[in-house]
Amino acid sequence: MGCAGAELRGRGRGASRGRWRAGPGQSRFLREASGEAPPMAEQIQKKLQGELEKYQQLQKDLSRSVTARQKLEAQLTENNIVKEELELLDATNTIFKLMGPVLVKQDMEEAKTTVSKRLDYITGEIKRYEQQMQELERRSEQQRETLGRLQQELQRAQGKA
């Protein structure tokens, strides 16, 4: 048909009304005829791709938070068992703490205090991760809605072409 800068004249009906000029690259008519996406659809598609990457990152962050929370739950269970075992002992029992490859003798009250503080810390971390997961799920849902709107815009833009 034509190359950049070529002038195209219409024939038949409305031929006297105007001319089509191919601008830089190809005209809209030529782009549509060759199967290329119109500029509006390209912009929406690029934005959709960026939003999709944000969504995927949110999903990765959520997955990491779930994994971390599961590890904390395992530690909580383990420390609760230790606490229960310590409650069964009396003052005549000897307690040892594993420090690296060595067992070190430890005072009963010190052991109970350490386990109690560890349980408080783990419980606090679990709550923090739960809040983080709720926030990530909220943001993820918003991102899904944004992706849905952009997909609809893209379909409308492609439909107009």
DSSP file (Angstrom, degrees, kcal/mol; ACC not computed):
  #  RESIDUE AA STRUCTURE BP1 BP2  ACC     N-H-->O    O-->H-N    N-H-->O    O-->H-N    TCO  KAPPA ALPHA  PHI   PSI    X-CA   Y-CA   Z-CA
    1    1 A M              0   0    0      0, 0.0     2,-0.3     0, 0.0    29,-0.0   0.000 360.0 360.0 360.0 -75.0    0.0    0.0    0.0
    2    2 A G        -     0   0    0      4,-0.1     2,-0.2     6,-0.0     3,-0.1  -0.962 360.0-135.6-151.4 165.7    2.2    2.8    1.2
    3    3 A C    >   -     0   0    0     -2,-0.3     3,-2.3     1,-0.1    19,-0.2  -0.596  55.7 -52.0-116.0-177.8    5.3    3.6    3.1
    4    4 A A  T 3  S+     0   0    0      1,-0.3    -1,-0.1    -2,-0.2    19,-0.1  -0.296 127.0  13.1 -58.6 131.2    6.1    6.2    5.7
    5    5 A G  T 3  S+     0   0    0     17,-1.2    -1,-0.3    18,-0.5     2,-0.1   0.342  92.4 137.5  86.4  -6.9    5.1    9.7    4.4
    6    6 A A    <   -     0   0    0     -3,-2.3    16,-1.7    17,-0.2     2,-0.5  -0.414  50.5-130.5 -73.5 149.8    3.1    8.4    1.5
    7    7 A E  E     -A   21   0A   0     14,-0.2     2,-0.5    -3,-0.1    14,-0.2  -0.864  18.2-161.9-103.3 131.9   -0.2   10.0    0.8
    8    8 A L  E     -A   20   0A   0     12,-2.6    12,-2.2    -2,-0.5     2,-0.4  -0.944   2.8-158.7-114.1 132.4   -3.3    7.9    0.3
    9    9 A R  E     -A   19   0A   0     -2,-0.5     2,-0.1    10,-0.2    10,-0.1  -0.906  15.8-128.4-110.9 138.6   -6.4    9.2   -1.4
   10   10 A G        -     0   0    0      8,-0.6     2,-0.3    -2,-0.4     8,-0.1  -0.463  20.9-149.0 -79.3 155.6   -9.8    7.7   -0.9
   11   11 A R        +     0   0    0     -2,-0.1     2,-0.2     2,-0.1    -1,-0.0  -0.881  55.8   7.1-122.6 157.2  -11.9    6.8   -3.9
   12   12 A G  S >  S+     0   0    0     -2,-0.3     3,-1.8     2,-0.1     4,-0.2  -0.525 112.3  31.4  78.7-140.4  -15.6    6.7   -4.3
   13   13 A R  T 3  S+     0   0    0      1,-0.3    -2,-0.1    -2,-0.2     0, 0.0  -0.253 132.2   3.7 -55.3 130.0  -17.8    8.1   -1.6
   14   14 A G  T >> S+     0   0    0      1,-0.1     3,-1.4    -4,-0.0     4,-0.6   0.628  82.6 138.5  72.9  15.4  -16.3   10.9    0.4
   15   15 A A  T <4 S+     0   0    0     -3,-1.8     3,-0.4     1,-0.3    -5,-0.3   0.818  71.6  50.9 -62.6 -29.3  -13.1   11.1   -1.8
   16   16 A S  T 34 S+     0   0    0     -4,-0.2    -1,-0.3     1,-0.2     3,-0.1   0.571  92.7  78.7 -85.4  -7.0  -13.2   14.8   -1.7
   17   17 A R  T <4 S-     0   0    0     -3,-1.4     2,-0.3     1,-0.2    -1,-0.2   0.808 104.7 -50.1 -75.6 -29.2  -13.5   15.1    2.0
   18   18 A G     <  -     0   0    0     -4,-0.6    -8,-0.6    -3,-0.4     2,-0.3  -0.995  48.8 -97.5 176.7-176.5   -9.9   14.4    3.0
   19   19 A R  E     -A    9   0A   0     -2,-0.3     2,-0.5   -10,-0.1   -10,-0.2  -0.882  21.3-130.5-126.4 156.4   -6.8   12.4    2.8
   20   20 A W  E     -A    8   0A   0    -12,-2.2   -12,-2.6    -2,-0.3     2,-0.5  -0.931  24.2-165.7-104.0 128.9   -5.1    9.8    4.8
   21   21 A R  E     -A    7   0A   0     -2,-0.5     2,-0.6   -14,-0.2   -14,-0.2  -0.953  17.8-134.2-115.4 134.2   -1.5   10.4    5.6
   22   22 A A        -     0   0    0    -16,-1.7   -17,-1.2    -2,-0.5     3,-0.1  -0.764  28.5-162.1 -82.8 122.9    0.8    7.7    7.0
   23   23 A G        -     0   0    0     -2,-0.6   -18,-0.5     1,-0.3   -17,-0.2   0.136  50.3 -28.9 -84.9-155.5    2.7    9.3    9.9
   24   24 A P  S    S-     0   0    0      0, 0.0     2,-0.7     0, 0.0    -1,-0.3  -0.410 130.4  -8.4 -59.1 130.0    6.0    8.0   11.4
   25   25 A G  S    S-     0   0    0     -3,-0.1     2,-0.3    -2,-0.1   -20,-0.1  -0.737 127.2 -22.9  83.1-114.8    5.9    4.2   10.9
   26   26 A Q        -     0   0    0     -2,-0.7    -3,-0.2   -22,-0.1   -23,-0.1  -0.894  66.9-102.0-130.4 160.0    2.5    3.3    9.6
   27   27 A S     >  -     0   0    0     -2,-0.3     4,-2.6     1,-0.1     5,-0.2  -0.331  37.2-108.5 -73.2 163.8   -1.0    4.7    9.6
   28   28 A R  H  > S+     0   0    0      1,-0.2     4,-2.6     2,-0.2     5,-0.2   0.904 122.4  53.8 -58.1 -41.4   -3.6    3.4   12.1
   29   29 A F  H  > S+     0   0    0      1,-0.2     4,-2.3     2,-0.2    -1,-0.2   0.919 110.1  45.7 -59.4 -45.2   -5.3    1.9    9.1
   30   30 A L  H  > S+     0   0    0      2,-0.2     4,-1.9     1,-0.2     6,-0.2   0.884 111.7  51.8 -68.8 -38.0   -2.2    0.1    8.0
   31   31 A R  H  X>S+     0   0    0     -4,-2.6     5,-2.0     2,-0.2     4,-0.5   0.929 112.5  45.8 -62.5 -44.5   -1.4   -1.1   11.5
   32   32 A E  H ><5S+     0   0    0     -4,-2.6     3,-0.9     1,-0.2    -2,-0.2   0.892 111.9  51.6 -66.5 -39.0   -4.9   -2.6   11.9
   33   33 A A  H 3<5S+     0   0    0     -4,-2.3    -1,-0.2     1,-0.2    -2,-0.2   0.842 109.4  50.2 -67.0 -32.1   -4.7   -4.2    8.5
   34   34 A S  H 3<5S-     0   0    0     -4,-1.9    -1,-0.2    -5,-0.1    -2,-0.2   0.522 118.8-110.2 -85.5  -4.1   -1.4   -5.8    9.3
   35   35 A G  T <<5 +     0   0    0     -3,-0.9    -3,-0.2    -4,-0.5    -2,-0.1   0.482  68.2 144.0  93.1   2.5   -2.8   -7.2   12.6
   36   36 A E      < -     0   0    0     -5,-2.0    -1,-0.3    -6,-0.2    -2,-0.1  -0.438  56.4-104.9 -74.0 151.5   -0.7   -5.0   15.0
   37   37 A A        -     0   0    0     -2,-0.1    -1,-0.1     1,-0.1   121,-0.1  -0.510  38.2-107.5 -73.6 142.3   -2.4   -3.8   18.2
   38   38 A P     >  -     0   0    0      0, 0.0     4,-2.0     0, 0.0     3,-0.4  -0.290  34.4-104.0 -65.0 158.7   -3.6   -0.2   18.2
   39   39 A P  H  > S+     0   0    0      0, 0.0     4,-2.3     0, 0.0     5,-0.2   0.850 120.2  54.3 -55.5 -38.7   -1.5    2.2   20.4
   40   40 A M  H  > S+     0   0    0      1,-0.2     4,-2.2     2,-0.2     5,-0.2   0.914 108.9  47.9 -63.5 -42.7   -4.2    2.3   23.1
   41   41 A A  H  > S+     0   0    0     -3,-0.4     4,-2.6     1,-0.2    -1,-0.2   0.873 109.8  53.5 -65.5 -37.4   -4.2   -1.5   23.4
   42   42 A E  H  X S+     0   0    0     -4,-2.0     4,-2.3     2,-0.2    -2,-0.2   0.921 109.4  48.2 -63.0 -43.9   -0.4   -1.6   23.6
   43   43 A Q  H  X S+     0   0    0     -4,-2.3     4,-2.4     2,-0.2    -2,-0.2   0.926 113.3  47.0 -62.7 -44.9   -0.4    0.9   26.5
   44   44 A I  H  X S+     0   0    0     -4,-2.2     4,-2.9     1,-0.2    -1,-0.2   0.898 111.1  52.3 -64.0 -40.0   -3.0   -1.1   28.3
   45   45 A Q  H  X S+     0   0    0     -4,-2.6     4,-2.3     2,-0.2    -1,-0.2   0.904 109.9  48.3 -64.8 -40.5   -1.1   -4.3   27.7
   46   46 A K  H  X S+     0   0    0     -4,-2.3     4,-2.1     2,-0.2    -2,-0.2   0.916 113.5  47.2 -64.3 -42.9    2.1   -2.8   29.1
   47   47 A K  H  X S+     0   0    0     -4,-2.4     4,-2.5     1,-0.2    -2,-0.2   0.904 110.7  52.5 -64.5 -40.8    0.3   -1.5   32.1
   48   48 A L  H  X S+     0   0    0     -4,-2.9     4,-2.3     1,-0.2    -2,-0.2   0.901 108.2  51.0 -60.3 -42.3   -1.4   -4.9   32.6
   49   49 A Q  H  X S+     0   0    0     -4,-2.3     4,-2.0     2,-0.2    -1,-0.2   0.915 110.7  48.5 -63.0 -43.7    2.0   -6.6   32.4
   50   50 A G  H  X S+     0   0    0     -4,-2.1     4,-1.8     1,-0.2    -2,-0.2   0.908 112.7  47.4 -62.7 -42.9    3.4   -4.2   35.1
   51   51 A E  H  X S+     0   0    0     -4,-2.5     4,-2.2     1,-0.2    -1,-0.2   0.852 109.3  54.8 -67.9 -34.3    0.3   -4.8   37.4
   52   52 A L  H  X S+     0   0    0     -4,-2.3     4,-2.5     2,-0.2    -1,-0.2   0.892 106.5  51.2 -65.0 -39.9    0.7   -8.6   36.9
   53   53 A E  H  X S+     0   0    0     -4,-2.0     4,-2.1     2,-0.2    -2,-0.2   0.889 109.3  50.7 -64.5 -39.3    4.3   -8.4   38.0
   54   54 A K  H  X S+     0   0    0     -4,-1.8     4,-2.2     2,-0.2    -2,-0.2   0.923 110.7  49.5 -62.1 -43.6    3.2   -6.5   41.2
   55   55 A Y  H  X S+     0   0    0     -4,-2.2     4,-2.2     1,-0.2    -2,-0.2   0.916 109.7  50.5 -62.2 -44.2    0.5   -9.2   41.8
   56   56 A Q  H  X S+     0   0    0     -4,-2.5     4,-2.0     1,-0.2    -1,-0.2   0.885 109.5  51.3 -62.8 -38.2    3.0  -12.0   41.4
   57   57 A Q  H  X S+     0   0    0     -4,-2.1     4,-2.6     2,-0.2    -1,-0.2   0.903 108.3  51.8 -65.6 -40.8    5.4  -10.3   43.9
   58   58 A L  H  X S+     0   0    0     -4,-2.2     4,-2.5     1,-0.2    -2,-0.2   0.901 108.9  51.0 -60.3 -40.6    2.6  -10.0   46.4
   59   59 A Q  H  X S+     0   0    0     -4,-2.2     4,-2.2     2,-0.2    -1,-0.2   0.888 110.0  49.4 -65.8 -38.6    1.9  -13.7   46.0
   60   60 A K  H  X S+     0   0    0     -4,-2.0     4,-2.4     2,-0.2    -2,-0.2   0.927 111.8  48.6 -64.1 -44.7    5.6  -14.5   46.6
   61   61 A D  H  X S+     0   0    0     -4,-2.6     4,-2.2     1,-0.2    -2,-0.2   0.905 111.5  49.9 -61.9 -41.6    5.6  -12.3   49.7
   62   62 A L  H  X S+     0   0    0     -4,-2.5     4,-2.3     1,-0.2    -1,-0.2   0.909 109.9  50.8 -63.1 -42.5    2.5  -13.9   51.0
   63   63 A S  H  X S+     0   0    0     -4,-2.2     4,-2.3     1,-0.2    -2,-0.2   0.904 109.9  50.0 -62.9 -42.2    4.0  -17.4   50.4
   64   64 A R  H  X S+     0   0    0     -4,-2.4     4,-2.6     1,-0.2    -1,-0.2   0.905 110.5  50.3 -62.6 -41.6    7.1  -16.4   52.3
   65   65 A S  H  X S+     0   0    0     -4,-2.2     4,-2.5     2,-0.2    -2,-0.2   0.904 109.5  50.4 -64.1 -41.5    5.0  -15.1   55.2
   66   66 A V  H  X S+     0   0    0     -4,-2.3     4,-2.2     2,-0.2    -1,-0.2   0.924 111.7  48.4 -62.4 -44.1    3.0  -18.3   55.3
   67   67 A T  H  X S+     0   0    0     -4,-2.3     4,-2.0     2,-0.2    -2,-0.2   0.925 112.2  48.3 -62.4 -45.5    6.2  -20.4   55.4
   68   68 A A  H  X S+     0   0    0     -4,-2.6     4,-2.1     1,-0.2    -1,-0.2   0.902 111.2  50.7 -62.0 -41.6    7.7  -18.2   58.2
   69   69 A R  H  X S+     0   0    0     -4,-2.5     4,-2.4     1,-0.2    -1,-0.2   0.890 107.5  53.4 -64.7 -39.4    4.5  -18.5   60.2
   70   70 A Q  H  X S+     0   0    0     -4,-2.2     4,-2.0     2,-0.2    -1,-0.2   0.898 108.3  50.1 -62.2 -40.4    4.5  -22.3   59.8
   71   71 A K  H  X S+     0   0    0     -4,-2.0     4,-2.2     1,-0.2    -1,-0.2   0.909 110.5  50.0 -63.4 -41.7    8.1  -22.4   61.2
   72   72 A L  H  X S+     0   0    0     -4,-2.1     4,-2.6     1,-0.2    -2,-0.2   0.887 107.4  54.1 -64.2 -38.5    7.0  -20.3   64.1
   73   73 A E  H  X S+     0   0    0     -4,-2.4     4,-2.3     2,-0.2    -1,-0.2   0.905 108.5  49.6 -61.5 -41.3    4.1  -22.6   64.8
   74   74 A A  H  X S+     0   0    0     -4,-2.0     4,-2.3     2,-0.2    -2,-0.2   0.913 111.9  48.0 -64.0 -42.5    6.4  -25.6   64.9
   75   75 A Q  H  X S+     0   0    0     -4,-2.2     4,-2.6     2,-0.2    -2,-0.2   0.885 109.9  53.2 -64.5 -38.6    8.7  -23.7   67.4
   76   76 A L  H  X S+     0   0    0     -4,-2.6     4,-2.2     2,-0.2    -2,-0.2   0.929 110.0  47.2 -61.8 -45.8    5.7  -22.7   69.5
   77   77 A T  H  X S+     0   0    0     -4,-2.3     4,-2.0     2,-0.2    -2,-0.2   0.930 112.8  49.4 -61.0 -46.3    4.6  -26.4   69.7
   78   78 A E  H  X S+     0   0    0     -4,-2.3     4,-2.0     1,-0.2    -2,-0.2   0.916 112.6  46.7 -60.7 -45.1    8.2  -27.5   70.6
   79   79 A N  H  X S+     0   0    0     -4,-2.6     4,-2.4     1,-0.2    -1,-0.2   0.824 108.4  55.4 -70.9 -31.1    8.5  -24.8   73.3
   80   80 A N  H  X S+     0   0    0     -4,-2.2     4,-2.4     2,-0.2    -1,-0.2   0.889 107.6  50.4 -65.2 -38.1    5.1  -25.6   74.8
   81   81 A I  H  X S+     0   0    0     -4,-2.0     4,-2.3     2,-0.2    -2,-0.2   0.922 110.3  49.4 -64.2 -43.4    6.2  -29.2   75.1
   82   82 A V  H  X S+     0   0    0     -4,-2.0     4,-2.5     2,-0.2    -2,-0.2   0.918 110.3  51.1 -61.1 -43.5    9.5  -28.1   76.9
   83   83 A K  H  X S+     0   0    0     -4,-2.4     4,-1.9     1,-0.2    -2,-0.2   0.925 110.1  49.1 -60.6 -45.0    7.4  -25.9   79.2
   84   84 A E  H  X S+     0   0    0     -4,-2.4     4,-1.0     1,-0.2    -1,-0.2   0.896 111.3  49.8 -61.6 -40.7    5.1  -28.8   80.1
   85   85 A E  H  X S+     0   0    0     -4,-2.3     4,-0.7     1,-0.2     3,-0.5   0.898 108.8  52.0 -65.5 -40.0    8.1  -31.0   80.8
   86   86 A L  H >< S+     0   0    0     -4,-2.5     3,-0.7     1,-0.2    -1,-0.2   0.856 104.8  56.8 -64.6 -33.9    9.7  -28.4   83.0
   87   87 A E  H 3< S+     0   0    0     -4,-1.9    -1,-0.2     1,-0.2    -2,-0.2   0.781 102.6  56.1 -67.8 -26.4    6.4  -28.2   85.0
   88   88 A L  H 3< S+     0   0    0     -4,-1.0    -1,-0.2    -3,-0.5    -2,-0.2   0.677  94.6  86.0 -78.5 -17.7    6.7  -31.9   85.7
   89   89 A L    <<  -     0   0    0     -3,-0.7     2,-0.2    -4,-0.7    -3,-0.0  -0.435  63.7-150.8 -84.9 156.7   10.1  -31.6   87.3
   90   90 A D    >   -     0   0    0     -2,-0.1     3,-1.5     1,-0.0    -1,-0.1  -0.598  38.8 -86.7-114.7-176.4   10.9  -30.8   90.9
   91   91 A A  T 3  S+     0   0    0      1,-0.3    17,-0.1    -2,-0.2    -2,-0.0   0.686 120.9  63.6 -66.7 -19.2   14.0  -29.1   92.5
   92   92 A T  T 3  S+     0   0    0      2,-0.1    -1,-0.3     0, 0.0     2,-0.2   0.680  84.5  93.8 -80.6 -16.1   15.9  -32.3   92.7
   93   93 A N  S <  S-     0   0    0     -3,-1.5     2,-0.4     1,-0.0    15,-0.1  -0.472  72.1-132.9 -78.4 148.0   16.1  -32.8   88.9
   94   94 A T        -     0   0    0     -2,-0.2     2,-0.4    13,-0.1    13,-0.1  -0.844  17.2-155.6-101.2 136.4   19.0  -31.5   86.9
   95   95 A I  E     -B  106   0B   0     11,-0.7    11,-2.9    -2,-0.4     2,-0.4  -0.917   6.3-166.3-114.6 136.9   18.4  -29.6   83.8
   96   96 A F  E     -B  105   0B   0     -2,-0.4     2,-0.5     9,-0.3     9,-0.2  -0.949   7.5-151.4-121.8 143.9   20.8  -29.3   80.9
   97   97 A K  E     -B  104   0B   0      7,-3.4     7,-3.1    -2,-0.4     2,-0.6  -0.946  19.5-127.0-114.5 133.9   20.7  -26.8   78.0
   98   98 A L  E     +B  103   0B   0     -2,-0.5     2,-0.5     5,-0.2     5,-0.2  -0.697  29.6 177.1 -81.6 118.2   22.2  -27.7   74.7
   99   99 A M  E >   -B  102   0B   0      3,-3.3     3,-1.8    -2,-0.6    -2,-0.0  -0.906  64.3 -53.1-124.1 101.1   24.6  -25.1   73.6
  100  100 A G  T 3  S-     0   0    0     -2,-0.5     0, 0.0     1,-0.3     0, 0.0  -0.542 121.0 -21.2  65.8-129.7   26.2  -26.0   70.3
  101  101 A P  T 3  S+     0   0    0      0, 0.0     2,-0.4     0, 0.0    -1,-0.3   0.400 125.2  84.2 -89.7   4.5   27.7  -29.5   70.8
  102  102 A V  E <   -B   99   0B   0     -3,-1.8    -3,-3.3     2,-0.0     2,-0.5  -0.855  68.5-139.2-115.7 141.6   27.8  -29.2   74.6
  103  103 A L  E     -B   98   0B   0     -2,-0.4     2,-0.4    -5,-0.2    -5,-0.2  -0.866  24.5-164.4 -93.4 125.7   25.2  -29.8   77.3
  104  104 A V  E     -B   97   0B   0     -7,-3.1    -7,-3.4    -2,-0.5     2,-0.1  -0.933  22.5-115.4-115.9 133.9   25.5  -27.1   80.0
  105  105 A K  E     -B   96   0B   0     -2,-0.4     2,-0.3    -9,-0.2    -9,-0.3  -0.413  38.4-168.6 -66.3 139.6   23.9  -27.4   83.4
  106  106 A Q  E     -B   95   0B   0    -11,-2.9   -11,-0.7    -2,-0.1     2,-0.1  -0.973  24.6-107.7-135.4 147.1   21.2  -24.8   84.0
  107  107 A D     >  -     0   0    0     -2,-0.3     4,-2.3     1,-0.1     5,-0.2  -0.446  28.5-126.6 -69.6 143.4   19.2  -23.6   86.9
  108  108 A M  H  > S+     0   0    0      1,-0.2     4,-2.5     2,-0.2     5,-0.2   0.923 108.8  45.6 -58.2 -49.7   15.5  -24.6   87.0
  109  109 A E  H  > S+     0   0    0      1,-0.2     4,-2.5     2,-0.2    -1,-0.2   0.887 112.0  51.8 -65.4 -38.5   14.1  -21.1   87.3
  110  110 A E  H  > S+     0   0    0      2,-0.2     4,-2.5     1,-0.2    -1,-0.2   0.909 110.4  49.0 -63.3 -41.5   16.4  -19.8   84.7
  111  111 A A  H  X S+     0   0    0     -4,-2.3     4,-2.4     2,-0.2    -2,-0.2   0.921 112.1  48.0 -64.1 -44.8   15.2  -22.5   82.3
  112  112 A K  H  X S+     0   0    0     -4,-2.5     4,-2.4     2,-0.2    -2,-0.2   0.906 113.0  48.4 -63.7 -41.2   11.6  -21.8   83.0
  113  113 A T  H  X S+     0   0    0     -4,-2.5     4,-2.6     2,-0.2     5,-0.2   0.916 111.6  50.0 -64.2 -43.7   12.1  -18.0   82.5
  114  114 A T  H  X S+     0   0    0     -4,-2.5     4,-2.3     2,-0.2    -2,-0.2   0.928 112.8  45.8 -61.6 -46.2   14.0  -18.6   79.2
  115  115 A V  H  X S+     0   0    0     -4,-2.4     4,-2.5     2,-0.2    -1,-0.2   0.904 112.5  51.4 -64.9 -41.7   11.2  -20.8   77.8
  116  116 A S  H  X S+     0   0    0     -4,-2.4     4,-2.2     2,-0.2    -2,-0.2   0.919 111.4  46.7 -62.1 -44.4    8.5  -18.4   79.0
  117  117 A K  H  X S+     0   0    0     -4,-2.6     4,-2.5     2,-0.2    -1,-0.2   0.891 111.6  52.0 -64.5 -39.1   10.3  -15.5   77.3
  118  118 A R  H  X S+     0   0    0     -4,-2.3     4,-2.7    -5,-0.2    -2,-0.2   0.908 108.8  50.3 -64.2 -41.4   10.8  -17.5   74.1
  119  119 A L  H  X S+     0   0    0     -4,-2.5     4,-2.5     2,-0.2    -2,-0.2   0.903 110.6  49.8 -63.0 -41.3    7.1  -18.4   74.1
  120  120 A D  H  X S+     0   0    0     -4,-2.2     4,-2.2     2,-0.2    -2,-0.2   0.922 112.6  47.6 -61.9 -44.2    6.1  -14.8   74.4
  121  121 A Y  H  X S+     0   0    0     -4,-2.5     4,-2.4     2,-0.2    -2,-0.2   0.939 113.0  47.1 -63.0 -47.9    8.5  -13.8   71.6
  122  122 A I  H  X S+     0   0    0     -4,-2.7     4,-2.5     1,-0.2    -2,-0.2   0.909 111.6  51.3 -62.4 -42.8    7.2  -16.6   69.3
  123  123 A T  H  X S+     0   0    0     -4,-2.5     4,-2.2     1,-0.2    -1,-0.2   0.914 110.6  49.0 -61.1 -43.1    3.6  -15.7   70.0
  124  124 A G  H  X S+     0   0    0     -4,-2.2     4,-2.2     1,-0.2    -1,-0.2   0.895 111.0  49.7 -62.6 -40.9    4.3  -12.0   69.2
  125  125 A E  H  X S+     0   0    0     -4,-2.4     4,-2.6     2,-0.2    -2,-0.2   0.886 108.4  53.0 -66.3 -38.8    6.0  -13.0   65.9
  126  126 A I  H  X S+     0   0    0     -4,-2.5     4,-2.4     2,-0.2    -2,-0.2   0.932 110.0  48.3 -62.3 -44.3    3.1  -15.2   64.9
  127  127 A K  H  X S+     0   0    0     -4,-2.2     4,-2.2     1,-0.2    -2,-0.2   0.905 110.8  51.4 -61.1 -41.2    0.7  -12.3   65.5
  128  128 A R  H  X S+     0   0    0     -4,-2.2     4,-2.3     1,-0.2    -2,-0.2   0.920 111.1  47.1 -62.9 -43.6    2.9  -10.0   63.5
  129  129 A Y  H  X S+     0   0    0     -4,-2.6     4,-2.7     2,-0.2    -1,-0.2   0.871 109.2  54.4 -66.7 -36.1    3.0  -12.5   60.6
  130  130 A E  H  X S+     0   0    0     -4,-2.4     4,-2.3     2,-0.2    -1,-0.2   0.923 110.3  46.2 -62.8 -42.9   -0.8  -12.9   60.7
  131  131 A Q  H  X S+     0   0    0     -4,-2.2     4,-2.3     2,-0.2    -2,-0.2   0.914 112.9  50.3 -63.8 -42.4   -1.2   -9.1   60.4
  132  132 A Q  H  X S+     0   0    0     -4,-2.3     4,-2.5     1,-0.2    -2,-0.2   0.906 110.7  49.5 -62.1 -41.5    1.3   -9.0   57.6
  133  133 A M  H  X S+     0   0    0     -4,-2.7     4,-2.6     2,-0.2    -1,-0.2   0.894 109.4  51.3 -66.2 -40.1   -0.5  -11.9   55.8
  134  134 A Q  H  X S+     0   0    0     -4,-2.3     4,-2.3     2,-0.2    -1,-0.2   0.922 111.8  47.6 -62.0 -43.3   -3.9  -10.1   56.2
  135  135 A E  H  X S+     0   0    0     -4,-2.3     4,-2.7     2,-0.2     5,-0.2   0.917 112.6  48.5 -63.8 -43.8   -2.4   -6.9   54.7
  136  136 A L  H  X S+     0   0    0     -4,-2.5     4,-2.4     1,-0.2    -2,-0.2   0.884 111.3  50.0 -64.7 -38.3   -0.8   -8.9   51.8
  137  137 A E  H  X S+     0   0    0     -4,-2.6     4,-2.3     2,-0.2    -1,-0.2   0.895 111.3  49.5 -66.1 -39.2   -4.1  -10.7   51.1
  138  138 A R  H  X S+     0   0    0     -4,-2.3     4,-2.1     2,-0.2    -2,-0.2   0.943 114.2  44.2 -63.9 -47.4   -5.9   -7.3   51.1
  139  139 A R  H  X S+     0   0    0     -4,-2.7     4,-2.3     1,-0.2    -2,-0.2   0.872 111.9  53.9 -65.1 -36.5   -3.4   -5.8   48.7
  140  140 A S  H  X S+     0   0    0     -4,-2.4     4,-2.3    -5,-0.2    -1,-0.2   0.902 107.8  49.9 -64.0 -41.7   -3.5   -9.0   46.6
  141  141 A E  H  X S+     0   0    0     -4,-2.3     4,-2.1     2,-0.2    -2,-0.2   0.907 110.9  49.3 -64.0 -42.2   -7.3   -8.7   46.3
  142  142 A Q  H  X S+     0   0    0     -4,-2.1     4,-2.3     1,-0.2    -2,-0.2   0.906 110.7  50.6 -62.1 -41.0   -7.0   -5.1   45.2
  143  143 A Q  H  X S+     0   0    0     -4,-2.3     4,-2.6     2,-0.2    -2,-0.2   0.885 107.4  53.4 -65.8 -38.5   -4.4   -6.0   42.7
  144  144 A R  H  X S+     0   0    0     -4,-2.3     4,-2.3     2,-0.2    -1,-0.2   0.909 109.3  49.3 -61.3 -41.9   -6.7   -8.8   41.3
  145  145 A E  H  X S+     0   0    0     -4,-2.1     4,-2.3     2,-0.2    -2,-0.2   0.910 110.5  50.2 -63.9 -41.7   -9.5   -6.2   40.9
  146  146 A T  H  X S+     0   0    0     -4,-2.3     4,-2.5     1,-0.2    -2,-0.2   0.919 110.1  50.5 -61.6 -43.8   -7.1   -3.9   39.1
  147  147 A L  H  X S+     0   0    0     -4,-2.6     4,-2.4     1,-0.2    -2,-0.2   0.903 109.3  51.5 -61.3 -41.1   -6.0   -6.7   36.8
  148  148 A G  H  X S+     0   0    0     -4,-2.3     4,-2.1     2,-0.2    -1,-0.2   0.916 110.4  48.1 -61.9 -44.0   -9.6   -7.5   36.0
  149  149 A R  H  X S+     0   0    0     -4,-2.3     4,-2.5     1,-0.2    -2,-0.2   0.920 112.2  49.2 -63.2 -43.0  -10.4   -3.9   35.1
  150  150 A L  H  X S+     0   0    0     -4,-2.5     4,-2.7     1,-0.2    -2,-0.2   0.880 109.0  52.5 -65.8 -36.8   -7.3   -3.7   32.9
  151  151 A Q  H  X S+     0   0    0     -4,-2.4     4,-2.4     2,-0.2    -1,-0.2   0.907 110.2  48.5 -64.3 -40.5   -8.2   -6.9   31.1
  152  152 A Q  H  X S+     0   0    0     -4,-2.1     4,-2.4     2,-0.2    -2,-0.2   0.913 111.6  49.7 -64.8 -42.0  -11.7   -5.5   30.4
  153  153 A E  H  X S+     0   0    0     -4,-2.5     4,-2.8     1,-0.2    -2,-0.2   0.920 110.8  50.3 -61.3 -43.1  -10.1   -2.3   29.1
  154  154 A L  H  X S+     0   0    0     -4,-2.7     4,-2.6     1,-0.2     5,-0.2   0.916 110.1  49.3 -62.5 -43.4   -7.8   -4.3   26.9
  155  155 A Q  H  X S+     0   0    0     -4,-2.4     4,-2.0     2,-0.2    -1,-0.2   0.903 112.7  47.8 -63.3 -40.3  -10.6   -6.3   25.5
  156  156 A R  H  X S+     0   0    0     -4,-2.4     4,-1.9     2,-0.2    -2,-0.2   0.922 112.4  49.2 -65.2 -42.7  -12.6   -3.1   24.8
  157  157 A A  H  X S+     0   0    0     -4,-2.8     4,-1.0     1,-0.2    -2,-0.2   0.890 113.6  45.7 -64.5 -39.5   -9.6   -1.5   23.1
  158  158 A Q  H  < S+     0   0    0     -4,-2.6    -1,-0.2     1,-0.2    -2,-0.2   0.832 110.2  55.4 -72.1 -31.1   -9.0   -4.6   21.0
  159  159 A G  H  < S+     0   0    0     -4,-2.0    -2,-0.2    -5,-0.2    -1,-0.2   0.841 104.8  52.8 -68.5 -33.8  -12.7   -4.7   20.2
  160  160 A K  H  <        0   0    0     -4,-1.9    -1,-0.2     1,-0.2    -2,-0.2   0.789 360.0 360.0 -70.9 -27.2  -12.7   -1.1   18.9
  161  161 A A     <        0   0    0     -4,-1.0    -1,-0.2    -5,-0.2    -2,-0.2   0.486 360.0 360.0 -73.2 360.0   -9.8   -1.9   16.6
